[in-house]
Amino acid sequence: MNNNPLEGRKPVSVWHYFQAISKIPRCSCNEAAVRDYVRQFAEEHHMAWKVDAAGNIAVKKGASAGKEAHPGVVLQGHLDMVCEKNRTTKHDFTVDPIKLVVDGDWLKADGTTLGADNGIAVAMALAVLASDEISHGPIEALFTVDEETGLTGAMGLDPSIIDGKILLNLDSEEPGVFYIGCAGGVNTEGMLPITSEAVPQGRVCYTLTIEGLQGGHSGGEIHLGRGNAIGLVGRLLWELRKLGDFNLVSVDGGGKHNAIPRECHARFTLSKEKVAEAEELAKTIGKEIKAELGDNAPGFNLIFEQDTEADEQFDRSSTDRICYMLRIMPHGVAAMSRSIEGLVETSTNFAAIETQKGCCSATVKVLTSQRSSIMSALDDIAAKVNAAICVAGGQVRHYSRYPAWTPNPNSKLLAECKRIYRDFTGEEASHAAIHAGLECGVIGDKLKGMEMISFGPEMPGVHTPEERLNIPSVEKLWGFLIKLLENI
């Protein structure tokens, strides 16, 4: 594999820093090394820097000559990335660098997430700080931590480390679109106690796997109907349970709260007499699901196969409670916006399920994520998820609640961005609100009066191993960013 697949690509400085941080493991909650890289960068360039108690780091650069009186601009992105890989990919996110691959006009990774969300923001901000050729007013770069697991860096931000009054968030994924609003959100976690028993004689253990779904970002792609592997496994388990002599052994799938699950696996026991009927049932329902998903799941695969024998299984009551919870847990779009056409207002993502077994007990842990641009609607959908867990005998915890960012289509900053974009590219830009949670909502709540806007290059497939970054769109965005800083 080419050690420098981006050699000769423009903008050279941006790609230099992107490659550098791609070598640094930086999953959420593991940003110390990449933060140290930013700190060392600041010291080598003789720039002031501050780290707050949450672990966010801000780097300051003085204005170009003659622009000292211009408003201070904050370039903002997050240091962490979603760490997902294909099941067959051998990669340790705690030590291994991301393996970059150039495919035509696209940059991607080898079987893992790329980390362009939000590594491209970090690279661009560092390139701006390092440049002696860009004319600008006072510049600050704010690099937050742990954005992907609940915006906790932004929520813990110490406002005193920031002076600027204009914030450019570089964490959007659609070129030519300026985002001026986002949803609020909350995570809901459930812990369901399990009673286990010995597996009776005459039972066989089977594994049901659903894989090959497209997954995607639970904010930006929740409305596309791509299928949730956990919910689909729950659908099959619900039907298999009706055969009788059926007990769960484990259910595991999904991972991150903001990623739609692509894979899920369930182990269970059933009597030998039911095997043929169960196999036929799985085959029939698998065909139904594949037809329902259609083009939304071209790689859909259902595997139903005999597994090694299990020593313990869930008792009947625990099996029933988990099957009921899987069947009634809401997932997907709950409401569309009545004020912004095409915008999802409220949604919930059934993000992960994990069977945790100890020496004397077992627990099924579920993780979900709710979003809404209306905070009362957010609380309502979270309450429905709460109810689904509680009726199955689980305990519920809500955490990482964050505010929405209310759109302002009359923003002077938006008008200026559109004008400069049109002058630079010859194209008309649009504006929108996004169903995903952006740090702008939290930062704006902490830094009252901050003007904010969010934009970024073309970056489909984020939060999945299909994540790609369009190389020409990065060059275009870089040129626009330079013009914006010169004229803002």
C-alpha positions in Angstrom: 0.0 0.0 0.0 1.3 3.5 -0.9 2.6 5.1 2.3 1.7 8.5 0.9 -1.5 8.0 -1.2 -2.2 11.8 -1.2 1.2 12.9 -2.6 0.8 15.8 -4.9 -2.8 16.5 -4.0 -3.9 20.0 -3.2 -4.2 21.6 -0.7 -0.8 20.2 0.3 -0.8 21.6 3.9 -4.3 20.2 4.7 -3.5 16.7 3.5 -0.2 16.8 5.4 -2.0 17.4 8.7 -4.8 14.9 7.8 -2.2 12.2 7.2 -0.4 13.1 10.4 -3.5 12.8 12.6 -4.7 9.6 10.8 -1.6 7.9 12.3 -2.8 8.8 15.8 -5.4 6.6 17.5 -8.3 8.9 18.5 -11.4 7.0 19.3 -13.9 8.9 21.5 -12.5 9.3 25.0 -9.0 8.4 23.8 -7.9 11.8 22.5 -4.9 12.5 24.7 -2.3 11.7 22.0 -3.9 13.8 19.3 -4.4 16.6 21.8 -0.7 16.4 22.6 0.0 16.6 18.8 -2.0 19.9 18.7 -0.2 21.2 21.7 3.2 20.4 20.3 2.1 22.1 17.0 1.1 25.3 18.9 4.4 25.4 20.8 6.5 24.8 17.6 4.6 27.7 16.0 4.9 29.9 19.1 1.2 30.1 19.6 -0.7 30.4 22.9 -2.8 27.4 23.8 -5.1 26.4 26.7 -6.7 23.1 27.7 -9.8 23.2 29.9 -10.9 20.6 32.5 -12.9 18.7 29.9 -9.8 18.2 27.7 -10.7 20.7 24.9 -7.8 22.6 23.5 -7.8 26.1 22.1 -4.9 27.6 20.0 -4.7 31.3 19.3 -3.1 33.1 16.4 -2.8 36.9 16.0 -4.3 38.9 13.2 -2.5 39.7 10.0 -1.1 43.2 9.8 -3.8 45.8 9.4 -6.6 43.4 10.5 -6.2 43.6 14.2 -9.5 45.2 14.7 -11.4 42.6 12.7 -13.8 40.3 14.6 -12.2 37.2 16.1 -13.0 34.0 14.3 -13.1 30.5 15.9 -12.4 27.5 13.7 -14.0 24.5 15.4 -13.9 20.8 15.0 -13.7 17.7 17.2 -10.6 15.5 17.8 -12.3 12.2 18.2 -13.7 9.8 15.6 -16.2 6.9 15.4 -14.2 3.7 15.4 -16.1 1.1 13.3 -14.7 -1.7 11.2 -15.9 -4.6 9.1 -16.1 -7.9 10.9 -13.3 -9.4 8.7 -11.0 -6.4 9.1 -8.0 -6.9 11.5 -7.5 -3.5 13.1 -6.8 -2.3 16.6 -8.1 1.2 17.0 -6.0 1.7 20.2 -2.7 1.3 18.4 -3.1 1.0 14.6 -3.0 4.0 12.2 -5.9 4.4 9.8 -4.9 3.0 6.5 -5.7 5.6 3.8 -6.7 4.5 0.3 -7.2 6.8 -2.7 -9.8 5.6 -5.2 -10.1 8.1 -8.0 -11.5 11.4 -6.5 -12.2 9.7 -3.2 -10.2 9.1 0.0 -11.3 6.2 2.1 -9.9 3.7 4.7 -9.1 0.0 4.4 -12.1 -1.7 6.0 -12.6 0.9 8.8 -14.1 4.3 9.3 -11.9 7.0 7.8 -12.1 9.6 10.6 -12.6 12.5 8.1 -15.5 13.2 10.5 -14.0 15.3 12.0 -10.3 14.9 11.1 -10.7 17.1 8.1 -11.7 20.0 10.3 -8.7 19.5 12.5 -6.4 19.4 9.4 -7.9 22.5 7.9 -7.7 24.5 11.2 -4.0 23.5 11.6 -3.3 24.4 8.0 -4.8 27.9 8.6 -2.8 28.3 11.8 0.4 27.2 10.1 0.0 29.5 7.0 1.8 32.8 6.5 -0.1 33.5 3.3 -3.7 33.9 4.5 -4.9 37.3 5.5 -7.2 37.2 8.5 -8.3 38.8 11.7 -7.6 37.2 15.1 -7.9 33.4 14.8 -8.6 30.7 17.3 -8.9 27.0 16.7 -11.1 25.1 19.2 -10.6 21.4 19.2 -13.2 19.6 21.3 -13.1 16.0 22.6 -15.6 13.2 22.8 -18.1 14.7 20.4 -19.2 11.3 19.0 -20.4 9.8 22.2 -22.5 12.7 23.4 -20.9 16.1 22.8 -19.3 15.8 26.2 -16.4 18.0 25.3 -18.6 20.8 24.2 -20.9 20.3 27.2 -17.9 20.7 29.5 -16.3 23.6 27.6 -14.9 26.4 29.7 -16.0 29.5 27.9 -13.0 31.5 29.2 -10.6 29.7 26.8 -12.4 31.4 23.8 -12.5 35.1 22.9 -13.9 35.1 19.3 -17.5 36.0 18.5 -17.8 34.2 15.1 -17.7 30.4 15.1 -17.1 28.4 11.9 -17.9 24.8 12.6 -16.2 22.5 10.0 -18.3 19.4 10.8 -20.8 19.2 8.0 -20.8 16.8 5.1 -22.5 18.5 2.1 -20.6 21.0 0.0 -22.5 24.2 -1.0 -24.9 23.9 2.0 -24.5 26.1 5.1 -26.1 24.7 8.2 -27.7 27.1 10.6 -29.5 24.8 13.0 -29.4 21.3 14.5 -31.4 18.9 16.7 -31.0 18.5 20.4 -30.5 15.0 21.8 -30.3 12.6 24.7 -29.0 9.0 25.1 -31.2 6.4 26.9 -29.6 3.3 28.3 -31.3 0.2 29.7 -30.0 -2.6 31.9 -32.2 -5.7 31.9 -31.4 -8.4 34.5 -31.4 -12.0 33.2 -32.1 -15.3 35.1 -30.1 -18.1 33.6 -30.6 -21.9 33.7 -28.8 -25.0 32.5 -29.5 -26.1 29.0 -31.7 -29.2 29.1 -30.7 -32.4 27.2 -32.0 -32.7 23.7 -31.5 -29.0 22.8 -29.3 -27.6 20.1 -27.7 -24.2 19.9 -28.1 -22.0 16.9 -26.8 -18.5 15.9 -28.9 -16.0 13.9 -26.9 -13.3 12.3 -28.0 -10.3 10.2 -25.2 -8.5 8.5 -24.5 -6.4 5.4 -26.8 -3.5 6.1 -25.7 0.0 5.1 -26.0 1.5 8.6 -25.1 5.2 8.6 -25.4 8.3 10.8 -28.4 8.1 13.1 -29.0 11.8 12.5 -28.3 12.5 8.9 -29.5 9.1 7.5 -32.2 8.0 9.9 -34.9 8.8 7.4 -33.5 6.6 4.6 -35.1 3.3 5.8 -31.8 1.4 5.7 -32.9 -1.2 8.2 -31.7 -1.7 11.8 -30.0 -5.1 12.3 -31.1 -5.3 16.0 -34.7 -4.6 15.2 -34.7 -7.2 12.4 -33.1 -9.8 14.6 -35.8 -9.0 17.2 -38.4 -9.6 14.5 -37.1 -13.0 13.7 -36.7 -14.0 17.4 -40.3 -13.0 18.0 -41.5 -15.5 15.3 -39.0 -18.3 16.4 -40.2 -17.9 20.0 -43.7 -19.0 18.9 -42.3 -22.4 18.0 -41.9 -23.2 21.7 -38.9 -24.9 23.4 -37.0 -21.7 22.5 -34.6 -19.9 24.9 -32.1 -17.1 24.2 -28.4 -17.5 25.1 -27.2 -14.0 24.1 -28.0 -11.0 21.8 -25.3 -8.7 20.6 -25.3 -6.0 18.0 -24.6 -2.4 17.0 -22.1 -0.2 18.9 -22.1 3.6 18.9 -25.2 5.6 20.0 -25.1 7.6 16.7 -24.6 4.8 14.3 -27.5 2.7 12.8 -26.6 -0.9 13.5 -25.4 -2.8 10.5 -24.9 -6.2 12.2 -26.6 -8.2 15.1 -26.1 -11.8 16.4 -28.4 -13.9 18.6 -27.6 -17.3 20.1 -30.5 -19.5 21.3 -31.4 -23.1 22.0 -34.3 -25.1 20.7 -35.4 -28.7 20.7 -34.1 -30.9 17.9 -37.6 -31.5 16.8 -38.0 -27.8 15.9 -34.8 -27.3 13.9 -36.3 -27.9 10.4 -39.3 -25.7 11.1 -37.0 -23.0 12.5 -34.7 -23.1 9.5 -37.6 -22.8 7.1 -39.1 -19.9 9.1 -35.8 -18.0 9.1 -35.5 -18.5 5.4 -39.0 -17.3 4.7 -38.7 -14.2 6.9 -35.2 -13.5 5.5 -36.7 -13.3 2.0 -39.5 -11.0 3.2 -37.0 -8.6 4.9 -34.8 -8.5 1.8 -37.7 -7.7 -0.4 -38.9 -5.0 2.0 -35.5 -3.3 2.3 -34.9 -3.5 -1.5 -32.2 -1.1 -2.7 -31.6 0.1 0.9 -29.8 -3.1 1.7 -28.0 -4.5 -1.4 -25.6 -6.5 0.9 -28.3 -7.9 3.2 -27.3 -11.3 4.5 -29.1 -13.6 7.0 -27.1 -16.5 8.5 -28.9 -19.2 10.4 -26.5 -22.0 11.5 -25.9 -24.5 14.2 -23.4 -23.3 16.9 -21.3 -25.0 19.6 -23.3 -26.2 22.5 -24.1 -23.7 25.3 -23.9 -24.5 29.0 -26.5 -21.9 30.1 -29.6 -20.2 28.5 -32.0 -17.5 29.6 -35.0 -18.9 31.4 -38.3 -18.6 29.7 -39.3 -15.4 31.5 -36.1 -13.7 30.6 -36.3 -14.9 27.0 -39.9 -13.5 26.8 -39.0 -10.1 28.3 -36.1 -9.6 25.9 -38.1 -10.7 22.9 -40.9 -8.3 23.9 -38.5 -5.4 24.4 -36.9 -6.1 21.0 -40.3 -6.1 19.3 -41.7 -2.9 20.8 -38.6 -0.8 21.0 -39.2 2.2 18.6 -36.6 3.0 15.9 -36.6 5.6 13.1 -38.4 8.8 12.3 -41.1 9.8 14.8 -42.1 13.2 13.2 -41.1 15.5 10.4 -40.7 19.2 10.8 -43.7 21.4 10.1 -41.6 24.5 9.6 -38.6 23.3 7.4 -39.6 21.0 4.5 -37.8 17.7 4.4 -36.2 18.0 7.9 -36.7 15.2 10.4 -38.0 16.8 13.6 -37.9 13.8 16.0 -36.3 10.3 15.8 -34.9 7.5 17.9 -32.1 5.1 17.1 -31.9 1.6 18.7 -28.2 1.7 18.6 -26.7 -1.3 20.5 -27.5 -4.4 22.5 -25.0 -6.4 24.5 -25.3 -9.5 26.7 -23.0 -9.1 29.7 -22.3 -12.3 31.7 -20.7 -12.4 35.1 -19.8 -15.3 37.3 -23.3 -15.3 39.0 -25.5 -13.2 36.9 -26.2 -11.9 33.4 -27.6 -8.6 32.1 -28.7 -7.4 28.7 -27.6 -3.8 28.1 -29.3 -1.6 25.5 -28.3 1.8 24.2 -30.5 4.1 22.3 -30.3 7.7 21.1 -33.1 10.3 20.6 -33.0 13.5 18.7 -35.4 16.4 18.1 -35.4 20.1 17.2 -38.2 20.5 19.8 -37.0 19.7 23.3 -40.5 18.7 24.6 -40.8 16.2 21.7 -37.3 14.9 22.6 -38.4 14.2 26.1 -41.6 12.5 24.7 -39.7 10.0 22.5 -37.2 9.3 25.2 -40.2 8.5 27.5 -41.4 5.9 25.0 -38.0 4.2 24.9 -38.0 4.3 28.7 -41.4 2.5 28.7 -40.2 -0.2 26.4 -37.3 -1.0 28.7 -39.3 -0.7 31.9 -42.1 -3.1 30.8 -39.3 -5.6 30.2 -38.1 -5.3 33.7 -35.1 -3.0 33.0 -33.7 0.0 34.7 -33.2 3.2 32.7 -30.6 6.0 32.6 -30.8 9.1 30.5 -27.6 11.0 29.9 -25.8 13.5 27.6 -28.8 15.6 27.0 -27.9 18.6 24.8 -29.8 21.6 23.4 -31.0 22.3 19.9 -29.6 25.1 17.8 -32.4 27.3 16.6 -32.0 28.3 12.9 -31.7 32.0 12.0 -32.2 32.3 8.2 -31.6 36.1 8.5 -28.1 35.8 9.9 -25.6 38.3 8.5 -22.9 35.6 8.7 -25.0 33.3 6.5 -25.5 36.1 3.9 -21.8 36.8 3.9 -20.9 33.1 3.5 -23.4 32.8 0.6 -22.0 35.9 -1.2 -18.4 34.8 -0.9 -19.2 31.2 -1.9 -21.0 32.5 -5.0 -18.1 34.9 -5.9 -15.5 32.2 -5.4 -17.2 29.2 -7.0 -19.7 30.8 -9.3 -22.3 28.6 -7.7 -25.3 29.4 -5.5 -25.2 28.0 -2.0 -28.2 26.9 0.1 -28.8 26.8 3.8 -30.5 24.1 6.0 -30.9 22.8 9.4 -29.7 19.3 10.2 -31.2 16.5 12.3 -27.8 15.5 13.6 -26.5 17.1 16.8 -23.8 19.7 16.1 -21.6 21.1 18.8 -22.9 24.6 17.7 -26.0 24.1 19.8 -24.0 23.4 23.0 -21.3 26.0 22.3 -23.9 28.7 21.4 -25.7 28.0 24.7 -22.5 28.6 26.6 -21.2 31.5 24.6 -24.2 33.8 24.3 -24.2 36.1 21.3 -21.8 33.9 19.3 -22.6 34.0 15.5 -22.3 30.4 14.2 -22.4 28.5 10.9 -21.4 25.0 9.9 -20.1 23.7 6.6 -17.8 21.0 5.2 -16.7 18.9 2.2 -18.5 16.0 0.6 -18.3 13.1 3.0 -20.8 10.2 2.6 -21.0 7.1 4.8 -19.7 8.7 8.0 -19.8 6.4 11.1 -19.4 3.3 8.9 -16.5 1.6 7.1 -18.0 3.1 3.9 -17.0 6.6 5.0 -15.4 8.5 2.1 -14.1 12.0 1.6 -14.3 13.7 -1.8 -10.8 15.1 -2.6 -11.9 17.9 -5.0 -14.5 19.1 -2.6 -11.8 19.6 0.0 -9.8 21.8 -2.3 -12.9 23.9 -3.1 -13.8 24.2 0.5 -10.2 25.3 1.4 -10.3 28.0 -1.2 -13.6 29.2 0.1 -12.4 29.2 3.7 -9.4 31.3 2.8 -11.7 33.9 1.0 -14.0 33.9 4.0 -11.3 34.6 6.5 -9.9 37.3 4.3 -13.3 39.1 4.0 -15.2 38.3 7.2 
